Amino acid sequence: MKLPFCLLIGASIASLSCSCERNADAANVPATPSADPSAKAVIEPDPDPGTTNPPVADKPPTPMPTRKEYKPETDAELRARLTDLEYLVTKNAGTERPWTNKFDEHFEEGIYVCKISGEALFSSKDKYDSGCGWPAFTKPIDASEIAESTDYKIGYPRTEVRAKTGDSHLGHVFPDGPPDKGGLRYCINSVSLRFVPKDKLVEEGYGKYVAMFEEGAE
């Protein structure tokens, strides 16, 4: 059955109207921006602070080396360790020859320790050339480590000095030292001492004496 001509025309007009509206709506939709390959990615911070790595704690300082604790030796052990002269001087209050001993003209920076116990006795900062032929010091590092007594071995009184811890003879002290340094002269046998250089103090367990040799130290 044929439709009337007027109805065909109306349907065509309605179809064209709908098509135009769809095209207009499509034109009004904003285009999706295309990705720019040259743009740099933005890294957002982690919103959860609990996921960040905690700061690394500083390592504790390395402990300073310490000396082995002194243990008194038997007479046989001392004789085996010391030379005949070292034993004669330290244990029998002998005296080494002047001007030919090890530390008479020795002035390197460091400290002199007891040959028997290792206790610190004298500093190079207090050493001076007295002209007596033996090492001379104006004072000990620690007066409490020095024991004094009077001896009459050569016919008149002298003040003997000994190292307390090792009970070893060191020499004598006289009141003819430099007046500006206290007026004392500790005249000490070289064989009663062992020298520890300044750059070996920490390594050998005498680190607390390093400050004595810093600039401006008294």
Backbone as CSV, one residue per row, in Angstrom:
resi,resn,N_x,N_y,N_z,CA_x,CA_y,CA_z,C_x,C_y,C_z
1,MET,0.882,-1.185,0.000,0.000,0.000,0.000,0.890,1.196,0.000
2,LYS,0.607,2.168,-0.834,1.406,3.371,-0.976,1.014,4.385,0.070
3,LEU,2.055,5.035,0.698,1.795,6.112,1.674,1.542,7.400,0.918
4,PRO,0.792,8.223,1.521,0.549,9.526,0.886,1.853,10.297,0.782
5,PHE,1.948,11.090,-0.244,3.168,11.868,-0.516,3.513,12.793,0.615
6,CYS,2.581,13.354,1.299,2.828,14.320,2.393,3.446,13.639,3.584
7,LEU,3.051,12.359,3.786,3.635,11.650,4.929,5.093,11.328,4.658
8,LEU,5.444,10.981,3.445,6.837,10.703,3.091,7.706,11.937,3.297
9,ILE,7.243,13.059,2.916,8.001,14.303,3.081,8.205,14.608,4.548
10,GLY,7.200,14.416,5.391,7.312,14.695,6.841,8.309,13.796,7.496
11,ALA,8.328,12.503,7.133,9.280,11.557,7.733,10.702,11.910,7.369
12,SER,10.897,12.364,6.143,12.254,12.736,5.696,12.759,13.933,6.471
13,ILE,11.896,14.917,6.688,12.291,16.127,7.428,12.644,15.775,8.855
14,ALA,11.856,14.910,9.493,12.109,14.515,10.898,13.441,13.791,11.007
15,SER,13.738,12.925,9.995,14.996,12.164,10.023,16.193,13.085,9.908
16,LEU,16.105,14.101,9.050,17.198,15.064,8.890,17.389,15.869,10.147
17,SER,16.340,16.217,10.845,16.428,17.016,12.087,17.167,16.252,13.169
18,CYS,16.857,14.949,13.324,17.527,14.134,14.366,18.993,13.985,14.058
19,SER,19.294,13.824,12.771,20.710,13.653,12.384,21.512,14.898,12.680
20,CYS,20.910,16.061,12.448,21.624,17.335,12.725,21.876,17.512,14.203
21,GLU,20.868,17.142,15.007,21.033,17.303,16.459,22.168,16.421,16.972
22,ARG,22.237,15.166,16.436,23.318,14.265,16.888,24.683,14.818,16.495
23,ASN,24.753,15.396,15.289,26.034,15.975,14.854,26.439,17.161,15.694
24,ALA,25.443,17.986,16.110,25.738,19.160,16.939,26.230,18.747,18.306
25,ASP,25.589,17.688,18.916,26.026,17.215,20.231,27.438,16.678,20.167
26,ALA,27.760,15.973,19.098,29.116,15.430,18.955,30.120,16.539,18.821
27,ALA,29.763,17.648,18.187,30.687,18.773,18.023,30.948,19.470,19.330
28,ASN,29.946,19.439,20.252,30.105,20.127,21.545,30.900,19.322,22.572
29,VAL,31.138,18.029,22.366,31.896,17.210,23.312,33.360,17.561,23.207
30,PRO,34.031,17.975,24.310,35.454,18.357,24.233,36.292,17.154,23.855
31,ALA,37.237,17.395,23.000,38.111,16.309,22.539,39.052,15.883,23.655
32,THR,39.317,14.593,23.753,40.237,14.068,24.757,41.657,14.432,24.364
33,PRO,42.412,15.139,25.253,43.773,15.564,24.874,44.642,14.345,24.668
34,SER,45.449,14.385,23.641,46.364,13.275,23.371,47.587,13.404,24.260
35,ALA,48.191,12.271,24.607,49.378,12.270,25.476,50.550,12.897,24.753
36,ASP,51.284,13.791,25.487,52.458,14.455,24.916,53.686,13.640,25.277
37,PRO,54.309,12.975,24.313,55.458,12.111,24.643,56.641,12.885,25.183
38,SER,56.719,14.199,24.953,57.856,14.996,25.444,57.666,15.470,26.873
39,ALA,56.437,15.338,27.405,56.166,15.817,28.767,56.805,14.892,29.789
40,LYS,57.409,15.448,30.860,58.047,14.663,31.921,57.016,14.214,32.947
41,ALA,57.208,12.991,33.394,56.287,12.467,34.397,56.517,13.149,35.728
42,VAL,55.444,13.474,36.413,55.518,14.105,37.736,55.386,13.017,38.790
43,ILE,56.441,12.891,39.674,56.416,11.874,40.725,55.813,12.484,41.978
44,GLU,54.659,11.976,42.331,53.981,12.478,43.512,54.639,11.915,44.763
45,PRO,54.773,12.711,45.839,55.345,12.193,47.093,54.460,11.126,47.703
46,ASP,55.078,10.219,48.400,54.345,9.144,49.060,53.491,9.738,50.171
47,PRO,52.206,9.581,50.085,51.343,10.192,51.113,51.463,9.509,52.464
48,ASP,52.051,8.326,52.488,52.138,7.596,53.754,53.557,7.701,54.304
49,PRO,53.799,8.567,55.321,55.166,8.731,55.841,55.724,7.453,56.440
50,GLY,54.865,6.519,56.789,55.352,5.285,57.393,56.074,4.393,56.410
51,THR,55.895,4.681,55.087,56.541,3.828,54.084,57.932,4.328,53.716
52,THR,58.341,5.529,54.219,59.666,6.048,53.883,60.724,5.354,54.713
53,ASN,61.963,5.301,54.196,63.055,4.656,54.916,63.490,5.513,56.097
54,PRO,63.668,4.922,57.284,64.091,5.716,58.454,65.549,6.134,58.297
55,PRO,65.960,7.270,58.906,67.355,7.717,58.803,68.290,6.699,59.440
56,VAL,69.464,6.565,58.829,70.466,5.634,59.349,71.170,6.264,60.543
57,ALA,71.199,5.574,61.669,71.833,6.111,62.871,73.345,6.123,62.705
58,ASP,73.999,7.143,63.302,75.453,7.227,63.259,76.059,6.059,64.024
59,LYS,77.179,5.550,63.499,77.865,4.463,64.186,78.539,4.983,65.450
60,PRO,78.517,4.224,66.525,79.189,4.673,67.746,80.686,4.766,67.517
61,PRO,81.384,5.690,68.212,82.827,5.830,68.013,83.569,4.562,68.401
62,THR,84.665,4.322,67.699,85.484,3.151,67.993,86.146,3.317,69.357
63,PRO,86.020,2.337,70.243,86.640,2.457,71.567,88.152,2.647,71.460
64,MET,88.698,3.481,72.340,90.134,3.712,72.347,90.850,2.491,72.927
65,PRO,91.932,2.061,72.297,92.664,0.901,72.827,93.129,1.145,74.265
66,THR,93.121,0.098,75.057,93.580,0.204,76.439,94.768,-0.730,76.650
67,ARG,95.583,-0.402,77.637,96.740,-1.231,77.933,96.325,-2.481,78.690
68,LYS,97.099,-3.502,78.510,96.879,-4.732,79.250,97.133,-4.478,80.727
69,GLU,96.283,-4.991,81.572,96.426,-4.774,83.011,97.760,-5.344,83.516
70,TYR,98.431,-4.545,84.330,99.737,-4.966,84.841,99.569,-6.048,85.908
71,LYS,100.363,-7.097,85.754,100.403,-8.152,86.755,101.853,-8.349,87.185
72,PRO,102.140,-8.236,88.479,103.519,-8.387,88.949,104.145,-9.687,88.461
73,GLU,105.410,-9.607,88.089,106.136,-10.775,87.601,107.009,-11.362,88.706
74,THR,107.296,-12.606,88.573,108.210,-13.237,89.524,109.629,-12.770,89.210
75,ASP,110.528,-12.995,90.158,111.914,-12.603,89.938,112.485,-13.327,88.721
76,ALA,112.145,-14.598,88.563,112.636,-15.355,87.413,112.116,-14.767,86.105
77,GLU,110.858,-14.337,86.086,110.284,-13.747,84.883,110.973,-12.425,84.543
78,LEU,111.258,-11.621,85.583,111.942,-10.351,85.358,113.350,-10.569,84.818
79,ARG,114.059,-11.511,85.383,115.421,-11.794,84.919,115.419,-12.270,83.466
80,ALA,114.399,-12.997,83.109,114.311,-13.491,81.742,113.946,-12.376,80.754
81,ARG,113.183,-11.404,81.191,112.725,-10.328,80.298,113.704,-9.175,80.205
82,LEU,114.371,-8.838,81.298,115.252,-7.672,81.345,116.698,-8.040,81.026
83,THR,117.432,-7.035,80.554,118.879,-7.229,80.412,119.504,-7.190,81.806
84,ASP,120.752,-7.578,81.906,121.436,-7.563,83.213,121.458,-6.152,83.799
85,LEU,121.724,-5.156,82.953,121.778,-3.773,83.445,120.394,-3.288,83.859
86,GLU,119.368,-3.603,83.084,118.006,-3.201,83.441,117.595,-3.808,84.778
87,TYR,117.939,-5.054,84.991,117.601,-5.702,86.265,118.391,-5.080,87.409
88,LEU,119.686,-4.829,87.193,120.530,-4.230,88.232,119.989,-2.878,88.674
89,VAL,119.598,-2.058,87.718,119.122,-0.705,88.047,117.725,-0.735,88.659
90,THR,116.783,-1.390,88.002,115.394,-1.324,88.459,115.137,-2.089,89.745
91,LYS,115.826,-3.214,89.939,115.526,-4.052,91.110,116.590,-3.953,92.220
92,ASN,117.798,-3.517,91.868,118.850,-3.415,92.893,119.401,-2.004,93.042
93,ALA,118.655,-1.016,92.504,119.010,0.401,92.654,120.409,0.719,92.143
94,GLY,120.801,0.056,91.063,122.087,0.376,90.448,121.999,1.656,89.641
95,THR,123.123,2.033,89.010,123.182,3.253,88.204,123.927,2.968,86.911
96,GLU,123.346,3.393,85.802,124.007,3.220,84.516,125.053,4.319,84.320
97,ARG,125.922,4.137,83.368,126.970,5.117,83.127,126.390,6.382,82.513
98,PRO,126.914,7.560,82.905,126.420,8.822,82.331,126.911,9.034,80.900
99,TRP,126.182,9.848,80.149,126.502,10.296,78.796,126.537,9.179,77.739
100,THR,126.378,7.943,78.135,126.401,6.844,77.158,125.085,6.083,77.157
101,ASN,124.085,6.591,77.846,122.805,5.881,77.944,121.829,6.346,76.855
102,LYS,120.748,5.607,76.709,119.846,5.752,75.573,119.125,7.086,75.482
103,PHE,118.677,7.644,76.601,117.789,8.811,76.541,118.413,10.121,77.007
104,ASP,119.717,10.149,77.271,120.350,11.386,77.722,120.117,12.522,76.723
105,GLU,120.336,12.258,75.440,120.179,13.293,74.416,118.984,13.007,73.509
106,HIS,117.987,12.396,74.048,116.783,12.037,73.291,115.685,13.051,73.589
107,PHE,115.167,13.733,72.543,114.161,14.773,72.773,112.964,14.665,71.825
108,GLU,112.672,13.476,71.357,111.480,13.252,70.538,110.235,13.417,71.402
109,GLU,109.132,13.874,70.780,107.882,14.062,71.528,107.249,12.714,71.880
110,GLY,106.837,12.599,73.123,106.205,11.368,73.586,106.316,11.269,75.101
111,ILE,106.055,10.101,75.629,106.127,9.919,77.082,107.075,8.759,77.407
112,TYR,107.574,8.794,78.636,108.460,7.744,79.137,107.693,6.960,80.201
113,VAL,107.646,5.657,80.020,106.868,4.814,80.935,107.799,3.874,81.695
114,CYS,107.296,3.338,82.783,108.069,2.427,83.620,108.406,1.153,82.858
115,LYS,109.680,0.752,82.880,110.117,-0.461,82.193,109.458,-1.708,82.794
116,ILE,109.081,-1.633,84.068,108.505,-2.797,84.732,106.990,-2.868,84.552
117,SER,106.281,-1.794,84.897,104.812,-1.834,84.903,104.147,-1.222,83.686
118,GLY,104.850,-0.348,82.982,104.239,0.350,81.846,103.503,1.611,82.240
119,GLU,103.478,1.960,83.523,102.802,3.188,83.958,103.532,4.419,83.422
120,ALA,102.750,5.433,83.010,103.331,6.673,82.493,104.061,7.415,83.614
121,LEU,105.289,7.847,83.338,106.099,8.508,84.366,106.473,9.945,84.003
122,PHE,107.035,10.153,82.822,107.524,11.476,82.450,107.149,11.802,81.006
123,SER,107.065,13.113,80.725,106.739,13.596,79.390,107.946,14.300,78.778
124,SER,108.059,14.197,77.458,109.131,14.914,76.759,108.978,16.419,76.913
125,LYS,107.764,16.886,77.206,107.540,18.324,77.402,108.242,18.828,78.655
126,ASP,108.546,17.931,79.586,109.198,18.328,80.840,110.664,17.890,80.881
127,LYS,111.171,17.404,79.747,112.566,16.956,79.686,113.456,18.126,79.283
128,TYR,114.663,18.178,79.829,115.599,19.237,79.457,117.029,18.711,79.573
129,ASP,117.935,19.417,78.948,119.345,19.023,78.971,119.995,19.645,80.204
130,SER,120.198,18.839,81.224,120.777,19.341,82.478,122.299,19.278,82.472
131,GLY,122.871,18.541,81.527,124.325,18.393,81.477,124.863,17.381,82.464
132,CYS,123.971,16.637,83.120,124.419,15.681,84.144,124.778,14.319,83.557
133,GLY,124.378,14.063,82.303,124.706,12.792,81.677,123.592,11.765,81.705
134,TRP,122.493,12.086,82.365,121.325,11.202,82.404,120.089,11.990,81.990
135,PRO,119.017,11.337,81.595,117.781,12.062,81.297,117.324,12.861,82.511
136,ALA,116.925,14.095,82.279,116.483,14.957,83.377,115.108,15.538,83.059
137,PHE,114.248,15.554,84.073,112.887,16.069,83.927,112.589,17.040,85.075
138,THR,111.736,18.011,84.809,111.381,18.972,85.851,110.260,18.461,86.748
139,LYS,109.489,17.492,86.252,108.385,16.952,87.052,107.897,15.649,86.432
140,PRO,107.217,14.823,87.211,106.605,13.600,86.653,105.234,13.923,86.053
141,ILE,104.727,13.027,85.255,103.369,13.192,84.729,102.355,13.108,85.865
142,ASP,102.520,12.135,86.731,101.606,11.911,87.858,102.448,11.685,89.111
143,ALA,102.470,12.679,89.991,103.300,12.588,91.196,102.894,11.425,92.085
144,SER,101.644,10.963,91.975,101.193,9.866,92.834,101.822,8.530,92.446
145,GLU,102.431,8.462,91.266,103.091,7.231,90.823,104.565,7.195,91.249
146,ILE,105.032,8.284,91.848,106.432,8.399,92.269,106.539,8.263,93.789
147,ALA,107.382,7.357,94.225,107.652,7.177,95.668,109.058,7.698,95.960
148,GLU,109.199,8.417,97.059,110.497,8.989,97.431,110.979,8.418,98.761
149,SER,112.283,8.284,98.870,112.895,7.843,100.128,114.330,8.363,100.157
150,THR,114.934,8.369,101.334,116.305,8.861,101.476,117.291,7.698,101.500
151,ASP,118.354,7.823,100.701,119.387,6.780,100.746,120.755,7.423,101.025
152,TYR,121.672,6.619,101.576,123.005,7.102,101.957,124.085,6.245,101.290
153,LYS,123.800,5.735,100.124,124.694,4.778,99.481,126.051,5.371,99.101
154,ILE,126.124,6.665,98.894,127.406,7.275,98.525,127.933,8.196,99.638
155,GLY,127.438,8.005,100.853,127.977,8.731,101.999,127.218,9.967,102.409
156,TYR,126.333,10.462,101.587,125.520,11.613,101.980,124.093,11.356,101.504
157,PRO,123.145,12.033,102.129,121.737,11.723,101.813,121.324,12.203,100.415
158,ARG,120.611,11.354,99.716,119.988,11.704,98.442,118.545,11.224,98.480
159,THR,117.710,11.848,97.683,116.307,11.443,97.623,116.111,10.488,96.447
160,GLU,115.898,9.225,96.743,115.656,8.228,95.706,114.209,8.343,95.207
161,VAL,114.018,8.108,93.925,112.659,8.069,93.370,112.437,6.693,92.741
162,ARG,111.269,6.137,93.039,110.891,4.824,92.532,109.500,4.901,91.920
163,ALA,109.228,4.004,90.997,107.883,3.888,90.429,107.079,2.987,91.352
164,LYS,105.954,3.492,91.829,105.175,2.753,92.822,104.623,1.435,92.287
165,THR,103.954,1.479,91.171,103.261,0.284,90.687,104.217,-0.877,90.437
166,GLY,105.324,-0.597,89.770,106.280,-1.657,89.467,107.350,-1.834,90.524
167,ASP,107.339,-0.983,91.566,108.354,-1.001,92.619,109.751,-1.064,92.005
168,SER,110.016,-0.147,91.095,111.302,-0.136,90.391,112.066,1.150,90.668
169,HIS,113.377,1.009,90.828,114.240,2.163,91.045,114.349,2.966,89.759
170,LEU,114.192,4.289,89.869,114.280,5.165,88.702,115.550,6.004,88.719
171,GLY,115.843,6.594,89.868,116.993,7.494,89.985,116.853,8.335,91.237
172,HIS,117.181,9.642,91.111,117.096,10.544,92.260,116.537,11.890,91.819
173,VAL,116.055,12.661,92.773,115.571,14.006,92.492,116.404,14.989,93.299
174,PHE,116.808,16.090,92.653,117.672,17.104,93.272,117.023,18.483,93.159
175,PRO,117.360,19.383,94.110,116.745,20.722,94.094,117.538,21.725,93.255
176,ASP,118.130,21.279,92.162,118.924,22.194,91.338,118.388,22.293,89.911
177,GLY,117.104,22.094,89.749,116.482,22.190,88.433,116.194,23.629,88.046
178,PRO,115.616,23.860,86.873,115.287,25.221,86.417,114.325,25.916,87.385
179,PRO,114.721,27.076,87.919,113.854,27.781,88.891,112.469,28.097,88.338
180,ASP,112.386,28.424,87.033,111.097,28.792,86.448,110.208,27.585,86.181
181,LYS,110.749,26.373,86.414,109.986,25.151,86.217,109.768,24.391,87.529
182,GLY,109.969,25.057,88.629,109.743,24.422,89.925,111.008,24.114,90.701
183,GLY,112.175,24.211,90.050,113.440,24.049,90.743,113.879,22.626,91.011
184,LEU,113.210,21.611,90.431,113.590,20.222,90.678,114.237,19.592,89.434
185,ARG,115.116,18.634,89.683,115.732,17.859,88.594,115.580,16.379,88.916
186,TYR,114.698,15.736,88.171,114.538,14.293,88.301,115.581,13.638,87.390
187,CYS,116.621,13.121,88.015,117.726,12.499,87.289,117.441,10.995,87.207
188,ILE,117.112,10.514,86.012,116.546,9.167,85.850,117.431,8.294,84.951
189,ASN,117.554,7.042,85.316,118.279,6.081,84.488,117.469,5.726,83.240
190,SER,118.121,5.741,82.089,117.436,5.402,80.840,116.864,3.991,80.861
191,VAL,117.613,3.038,81.456,117.162,1.648,81.419,115.944,1.402,82.306
192,SER,115.576,2.376,83.111,114.362,2.250,83.929,113.120,2.644,83.135
193,LEU,113.344,3.169,81.927,112.257,3.742,81.149,112.078,3.056,79.803
194,ARG,110.863,3.183,79.277,110.563,2.836,77.890,109.880,4.026,77.262
195,PHE,110.279,4.390,76.045,109.716,5.564,75.388,108.588,5.178,74.451
196,VAL,107.493,5.961,74.517,106.357,5.772,73.606,106.195,7.051,72.785
197,PRO,106.467,7.029,71.477,106.345,8.235,70.647,104.917,8.774,70.636
198,LYS,104.816,10.059,70.370,103.505,10.722,70.344,102.539,10.039,69.390
199,ASP,103.007,9.633,68.211,102.096,9.038,67.226,101.761,7.582,67.522
200,LYS,102.280,7.029,68.612,101.966,5.660,69.009,101.159,5.605,70.313
201,LEU,100.835,6.763,70.866,100.172,6.789,72.165,98.821,6.075,72.137
202,VAL,97.992,6.382,71.158,96.666,5.757,71.085,96.809,4.263,70.842
203,GLU,97.644,3.906,69.895,97.834,2.503,69.530,98.285,1.655,70.722
204,GLU,99.114,2.226,71.594,99.651,1.456,72.713,98.858,1.626,74.011
205,GLY,97.702,2.283,73.913,96.835,2.384,75.088,97.082,3.590,75.968
206,TYR,97.817,4.589,75.458,98.086,5.802,76.229,97.370,7.005,75.610
207,GLY,96.208,6.757,75.025,95.487,7.805,74.315,95.144,9.027,75.147
208,LYS,94.986,8.866,76.444,94.603,10.014,77.285,95.710,11.058,77.383
209,TYR,96.918,10.700,76.948,98.028,11.648,77.028,98.240,12.410,75.719
210,VAL,97.446,12.116,74.704,97.593,12.803,73.422,97.373,14.305,73.574
211,ALA,96.413,14.685,74.430,96.087,16.104,74.610,97.278,16.909,75.124
212,MET,98.228,16.254,75.776,99.402,16.962,76.280,100.223,17.587,75.146
213,PHE,100.094,17.014,73.950,100.922,17.454,72.840,100.160,18.268,71.808
214,GLU,98.920,18.616,72.126,98.154,19.462,71.209,98.617,20.912,71.347
215,GLU,98.427,21.661,70.293,98.878,23.059,70.276,98.202,23.848,71.384
216,GLY,98.988,24.561,72.151,98.461,25.377,73.240,98.354,24.656,74.551
217,ALA,98.612,23.333,74.575,98.527,22.577,75.824,99.695,22.942,76.731
218,GLU,99.408,23.034,78.015,100.456,23.348,78.991,101.132,22.067,79.432
